[in-house]
Amino acid sequence: MTDLQTVSRTSALMTASLAAMAWSASANAQTATSSPAAPHFAATAAENQPAVQGRADASGAVQAPSGGAGDIVVTARKRQELARDVPISILAVSGDKLAERNVLRLTDLVTVAPNFTLSLGGGQPATYLRGFGTYGTTFAQSVGKFVDNVSYGRDIHSRLPLFDIQRVEVLNGPQVLLYGNSTTAGAINITTKTPGDKFSVDALVSHEFNFHETTIDASVTVPVTETLSIRGALFYQDLNKGWLHNTSTNQDDPRFRNRGYRGTALFKPTPNLEIKVKGEFTSVRDRGSNGQQIRQSTNPNRQLTDVTFDDNRQAAIAGAPFFAPEFYGVNNTVVQGDIDWKTGLGTLHSTTAYLDTHQSSAQSSSSGRPDIAILQRTDYKQFSQELRLTGDLGRVDYLIGGYYEHNDYNVFGAIDLNPPGVNIPLPGVGRYLELVQKNRSYSSFGDLTWHITNKLNVEIGARYTKLMMWTPPH
């Protein structure tokens, strides 16, 4: 690395967590309420009580876990276990419940997770759990997002669609022990559906007439042999009429068209070995924005006509001198391989993934005048490898593992100013911005849970992380 210039110091982080006297009789997990007709939830004694989810197999069918039909099986601690045995606050929602609530993006998750907020109104998405989060693209988000154990840690990943989902878990509070040092506010743990051993076809097609929104979420599982099965999933979402009227362009914002394709193959050559390979491509295209001006400008040359939080907005960069209509686009490709091998020491799990994300956008101010245009492009590439060994020694459950991640994060932006647009007789000016980062992360972690009695557990864990960040010389 002699040709690289270090711009930030190498750091080491040691974290430890202790969950003493975790009473298994008191469940910390929360679940979304559901109607009795929801197939993945069991009815409760009272209508206003939380519904619960059974254990799902590879095909998405529900099996009663060993703890009984009223228990939730989650993977919040990187292994399948009952939610009441996990000493953290969890909200677990099944894929059927997400479909019932029309949860297609993370912004829709607020309908089932009231302590979760995600704003796409500004130039950069802002994600928060219980009021804590991160705003900005330079750093990994403090509310981590994980899909099938792969980190989607940048804010641009917040716009990707949710489709063919088995379960979503919202983990409140710091999750640095098992999910990395950046998840100080919490984590969103998403599990997609995997192929089963029976042929099946699932399809959900809907059309909303008020905003002209069409949605298709379809999947098919095909058993090829007794040891090999594949699953394909397709997602399409088209919103032609937004909920805000742009008085500058006479259009309804935002409008978006999102697509997603996923293919998964599951191979079980022996009862003790499972190999899963997944490939996915998603595309997000937002036209317009949902930002509204709610405060008057202090600049006397930039007084606004609409500063109320209503159903109207003003934004004008589509005409002269910028000729750049507002938009936001993301293309994301992921290739992933998982191996589960049951050995005499425990279950060895390996996750290898490559993530390639490209974002581009053009945004204006909300003055209704062509005074400023912000153009940006982001290229992000990430390779990650995680190894974990889980098992038990009588009353002690153990998990040990290591994690490596290498990512390249490049942001290129231009800010164009048009002073005559606000009655200032000056020529237009512009500014070019560039941020180039190369990051590497090495981690080792361990977690022990001692079941002292059937109702008393003690958990202790530690994680050591070494981070390196540098930029190439210009």
Buried (B, 14 or more C-beta within 10 A) or exposed (E): EEEEEEEEEEEEBEBEBEBEEBEBEEBBBBBBBBEEEBEBBBBBEEEEEBBBBBBBEBBBBBEEBEBEEBBBBBBBBBBEBBBBBBBBBBBBBBBBBBBBBEBBBBBBBEBBBEBBBBBBEEBBBBBBBBEBBBBEBEBBBBBBBBBBBBBBBBBBBBBBBBBBBBBBBBBBBBBBBBBBBBBBBBBBBBBBBBBBBEEBEBEBEEEEEEEBBBBBBBBBBBBEEEBBBBBBBBBBBBBEBBEBBBBBBEBBBBBBBBBBBBBBBBBBEEEEBBBBBBBBBBBBBBBBBBBBBEEEBEEEEBEBEBBEEEEBBBBBBBEEEBEBBBBBBBBBBBBBBBBBBBEEEBBBBBBBBBBBBBBBBBBBBBBBBBBBBBBBBBBBBBBBEBBBBBBEEEEEBBBBBBBEBBBBBBBBBBBBBBBBBBEEEEEEEEEEEEEBBBBBBBBBBBBBBBBEEEEBBBBBBBBBBEBBBBBEEE
